[in-house]
Every structure is written in C-alpha cells, then in structure tokens.
Amino acid sequence: MLQHCLALAFRPTCIDMYHSVNRLVFRASITKCVKVGLIDEAIRIFDEMTQSNCPVTSRDYNRFIGVLISRSRFDLAESYYSRMIPQVDRLCKAKQYGQAVEFWRFMVQKGISPDMKACTALVVGLCDGGKVDLAYELMVGKMKGQTKFNNLIYNSLMSGFCKAGRISKALAIKSFMSKNGCEPDLVTYNILLNFFCDGLMLEDAGESMKKMERIGMEPDVYSYNQLLKGLCKANRLDKAYRLMNKMWEKGLCDTVSYNTLISALCKALATRKAYKLFEEMGQKGVAPDVGTFATLIKAFLREGSSHIAKRLLHKMTETILLPDHIFYTTVIDYLCKTGKIEMAQGVFHDMIEIGITPDVVSYNALINGLCKAFKVPEAMLLYEEMQMRGCCPDEVTFKLIIGGLLREKNLPLACQVWDQMMEKGYTLDRFLSEALINAIQSRDAG
C-alpha cells in the first residue's frame, strides 16, 4: 500500500523527468546531425520530436529555425514558423496555457500573426482559467490591427471581465468590437444580462432587453431566464409571474423557467403556489426534472407535510425520473439541518430499500445530523454499518464521530476512532486536536 501511495505521489515528477530526458535526447541527436552536416536527418528527428508526447518549447523551435536559416534553408524555416501556430491550439486543448503563452509571445516577437483558431483557443482557455487580463493583453494589446477578432474572442473577454466583477471593462470591449466591424450578437447581450441579473441590476437588465428588441435581435429562452432569475432573487414575484406569462406566449418557457419561479416561491414559503405551478407544468407539457421534485419535496418536508412529499416522490418515480443517491443525500442533509432526524433516518432507509447505495457523503449527512441531535450512539452504529457495507469513512466521517464522542465525554471510544483515522492516513484539524489533547490531559490530571 505504501509503495502504491509513493508511486502515485511521485508520478508527476517522474513523468516530468521522463519528458526532460527525452527532450535532451532529441536535442543532442539534432545537434550531432547538424555538426556533421546531416540537415535532412536533423529535420526528420525534429519532426519526430514534435509528433511525440515530448513537450516542444518555443526555444526548441527557435534553435531549430536558427539552424535552418544558417544553412540558407529559408523556405523550410518559414514553414516551421507557420507550424508553431497549431502548437498554440494543441497546448490550449491540453490546458498547458503557460507553454501556449510562451509560443504566442515568441511568434508575435518574430512577426508571425497567429490565425483565428489559435487566437480563439488561447483567449477562451485563459478566460476560463481566470486569466482574463493576460488574455486581454495578448489580444488587444499585442494583436490590435494585425488580426480581425471574431465574436467568440470578444465574448470570452467580456465573460471573463464580468466574472471578475469588472463590468466597465466588459462594456468597453462591447463598444470596441462594434467600432472594429464585429457587431455584438445574442451571446454578447446574454453575458451582460447574466451579470446584471446576478447583481440585481434589474434596470440595466431591462434596458439591455429593450436594446436587443430595438436592433431587431430577438431575446432567446436564456435571455428571459436570466431576467426571471433576477426578478426572483429580488423577490419581485408578481413581476416574475407576468414575465413567465409573456415567455409562455412567445413559446420560450422551459423547465429552467419553472424551476426558477418554483424555487423562489418555496423560499418565500408560498409552497402551495409553487405546487400549483408544478401542476401547470404537466398541463402545458413542460417536463419537470430532478431539481423540480427536490425543491418541492424539501419545501413540503420543511412545513411538515410529509404526506405530500411522499406523494411527490412516488410521482417522480412514475415519470421515470428515478431519484439517485445525490437526490436522497440532498433531502437527508436538509432534514438533518432542520432538526427532522427521524424523518431523515426514514428517507435514508427508503433509499437503501429501493436499491440505491448510499455513498460516504450520504452517510456523513446523517451522521452529522445524529451527532448534532446528541444521538452519538446511533451515529456510531451508522459508522460501523457503513464499513460493513463496504463504504470507507473519509476524513469528514472521522471528524464528525470524534467530535460527537468528545461532546459525549466518551474519550476511550474517541481515541479508538482516532487510531482508526490515523491508520487511514487522515489527520485532525487544529480545533479537534486541541479538544482531544485537553480531554486526555484532564483525564490524566484527574
């Protein structure tokens, strides 16, 4: 077991070392061929290097192209420069953005204009990785006037700045794209709608919708769902209802639309209205999903209407939407957090009876509830049961059990579980460590 763990721990280092050695072998072979004048053989080896799993850096290309130029193989040198462009796309797909940026900077320095595919891959990758400033610098800062960007590049930058909460920068890019012959599209406006509605900037969202309609751009279901989400977050449910009716007239109501309003009604304790909306879904042919049922079941359990919750669960199975362990765990966790432990235990047993195997998260949800309800002996039974069923406790399980046992002042059993925890390679956090040490010291002092 220890050897296996060590092997896993050192695997990335070994792979890096393997690639480094391979690169050195390739470089040495190319250098040797160049020294004896075997340029064609050097070209063959370099091609083999670029097609292998060995990472090829911009430095490798620079050295090799330098060799070709020194031997007056100018046409070939130019073709290798152009080969660098697909490398950016390949590196981005492999999420090796550091190397992709290195290639990019090298190409721009050499006066090579990366194609649209490489530009798009790099911007999308960097923005998805939260490096929107770097993406902006590489594109707008370095490539302005050299390449005409497409909507995907501009939209990725706008989305990145919106995620970072920098709406003024996103709006500046929208203005910039219009001036550069790339008109904002539906995705552009939806990015802004998402930002405005998440931030409850509903007037701005409304203006964006009006602007879309003025320029002849028809908002889609995503656009309306964003506005619906904003209204629900702001608890403007009457207006949300009116918007839903408008969406229905346009044929733009989907499951997400209904789920958004049902969830808002349940949070506002208007569970009966939410249920009526659920019934309306069926009448209008919009299929509920697992999220619809989970929201309603939790709401009815919260208000003590367990009979309706069970009816919904039965209806869910009738619609061939079989609840999974994630669904059950969500319900169990909710019941435990609201103090309905016996009901949570009932749902847990129902889950097992219908053949769904609880995972460690399911067990942890119920163990946590039992410990907080001062039912630590029952939590211990569940801890033992999960192991008998082949479900290994994780770090969270051990901490919950040890914390519960310490609160019950059952130090011998807490120490026993602690030993089991250490055998599995887990450690206690500072708070529990201090609590355990203090308990041991108090016992020894007594």
Residue pairs with C-beta under 8 A, 6 or more apart in sequence:
5 425
19 53
19 54
19 55
22 52
22 54
23 49
23 54
23 55
23 56
23 60
26 45
26 46
26 48
26 49
26 52
26 54
27 60
27 63
29 45
30 42
30 45
30 46
30 49
30 64
30 67
33 39
33 41
33 42
33 45
34 42
34 67
39 67
39 68
39 71
39 73
42 64
42 67
43 76
46 60
46 64
49 56
49 60
50 56
50 83
50 87
55 96
55 99
56 87
57 99
57 102
57 103
58 84
58 99
58 102
58 103
58 105
58 106
58 107
61 80
61 81
61 83
61 84
61 87
61 103
61 106
62 106
64 80
65 77
65 80
65 81
68 74
68 76
68 77
68 80
69 77
81 107
81 110
81 112
82 112
84 103
84 106
84 107
84 112
85 107
85 112
85 114
85 115
85 117
85 118
86 117
86 118
87 100
87 103
88 100
88 103
88 104
88 107
88 114
88 118
88 121
88 122
89 117
89 118
89 121
91 97
91 99
91 100
91 103
92 100
92 121
92 122
92 124
92 125
93 121
95 125
95 129
97 122
97 125
97 126
97 129
97 131
100 121
100 122
100 125
101 122
101 126
101 134
101 138
104 114
104 118
104 122
104 138
105 138
107 113
107 114
108 114
108 142
108 143
113 143
113 146
113 147
114 122
114 143
114 147
115 147
116 147
116 149
116 150
119 139
119 143
119 147
119 149
119 153
120 150
120 152
120 153
120 156
122 135
122 138
122 139
123 135
123 138
123 139
123 152
123 153
123 156
123 157
124 152
124 153
124 156
126 132
126 134
126 135
126 138
126 160
127 135
127 156
127 157
127 159
127 160
128 156
130 160
130 163
130 164
132 157
132 160
132 161
132 163
132 164
135 156
135 157
135 160
136 157
136 161
136 169
139 149
139 153
139 157
140 157
140 176
143 149
148 180
148 181
148 182
149 177
149 180
149 182
150 182
151 177
151 182
151 184
151 185
151 187
151 188
154 173
154 174
154 176
154 177
154 182
154 184
154 188
155 185
155 187
155 188
155 191
157 170
157 173
158 170
158 173
158 174
158 188
158 191
158 192
159 170
159 191
161 167
161 169
161 170
161 173
162 170
162 191
162 192
162 194
162 195
167 195
170 191
170 192
170 195
171 192
174 184
174 188
174 192
177 183
177 184
177 188
178 184
185 217
186 212
186 217
186 219
186 220
186 223
189 208
189 211
189 212
189 217
189 219
189 223
190 220
190 222
190 223
190 226
192 204
192 208
193 205
193 208
193 209
193 223
193 226
193 227
194 226
195 201
196 202
196 204
196 205
196 208
196 226
196 230
197 205
197 226
197 227
197 229
197 230
197 233
198 229
198 230
198 233
200 230
200 233
200 234
201 230
202 227
202 230
202 231
202 234
202 236
205 226
205 227
205 230
206 227
209 219
209 223
209 227
212 218
212 219
212 223
213 219
220 252
221 247
221 252
221 253
221 254
221 256
221 257
224 243
224 246
224 247
224 250
224 252
224 257
225 254
225 256
225 257
225 260
227 243
228 240
228 243
228 244
228 247
228 257
228 260
228 261
229 260
231 237
231 239
231 240
231 243
232 240
232 260
232 261
232 263
232 264
233 264
235 264
235 268
237 261
237 264
237 265
237 268
237 270
240 260
240 261
240 264
241 261
244 253
244 257
244 261
247 253
247 257
248 284
253 284
253 286
254 286
255 281
255 286
255 287
255 288
255 289
255 292
258 277
258 278
258 280
258 281
258 286
258 288
258 292
259 289
259 291
259 292
259 295
261 274
261 277
262 274
262 277
262 278
262 292
262 295
262 296
263 295
265 271
265 273
265 274
265 277
266 274
266 295
266 296
266 298
266 299
269 303
271 296
271 299
271 300
271 303
271 305
274 295
274 296
274 299
275 296
275 308
278 288
278 292
278 296
281 287
281 288
281 292
282 288
287 319
288 319
288 321
289 321
290 316
290 321
290 323
290 324
290 327
293 312
293 313
293 315
293 316
293 321
293 323
293 327
294 327
294 330
294 331
296 309
296 312
297 309
297 312
297 313
297 331
298 330
298 331
298 334
300 306
300 308
300 309
300 312
301 309
301 331
301 334
301 335
301 338
301 340
301 343
302 334
302 338
306 343
313 323
316 322
316 323
317 323
323 356
324 356
325 351
325 356
325 357
325 358
325 359
325 362
328 347
328 348
328 350
328 351
328 356
328 358
328 362
329 358
329 359
329 361
329 362
329 365
331 344
331 347
332 344
332 347
332 348
332 351
332 362
332 365
332 366
332 369
333 365
333 369
335 341
335 343
335 344
335 347
335 369
336 344
336 365
336 366
336 368
336 369
336 370
336 372
337 369
339 373
341 369
341 370
341 373
341 375
344 365
344 366
344 369
345 366
348 358
348 362
348 366
351 358
351 362
352 358
357 389
357 391
358 386
358 389
358 391
359 391
360 386
360 391
360 392
360 393
360 394
360 396
360 397
363 382
363 383
363 386
363 391
363 393
363 397
364 394
364 396
364 397
364 400
366 382
367 379
367 382
367 383
367 397
367 400
367 401
367 404
368 400
370 376
370 378
370 379
370 382
370 404
371 379
371 400
371 401
371 403
371 404
371 407
374 407
374 408
376 404
376 405
376 407
376 408
376 410
379 400
379 401
379 404
380 401
380 405
380 413
383 393
383 397
383 401
383 417
386 393
386 397
387 393
392 424
393 401
393 420
393 424
394 426
395 421
395 426
398 417
398 418
398 420
398 421
398 424
398 426
398 428
399 428
399 429
399 432
401 417
402 414
402 417
402 418
402 421
402 428
402 432
402 436
403 432
403 435
405 411
405 413
405 414
405 417
406 414
406 432
406 435
406 436
406 439
409 439
411 439
411 440
411 443
414 436
414 439
415 436
415 440
418 428
418 436
421 427
421 428
428 436
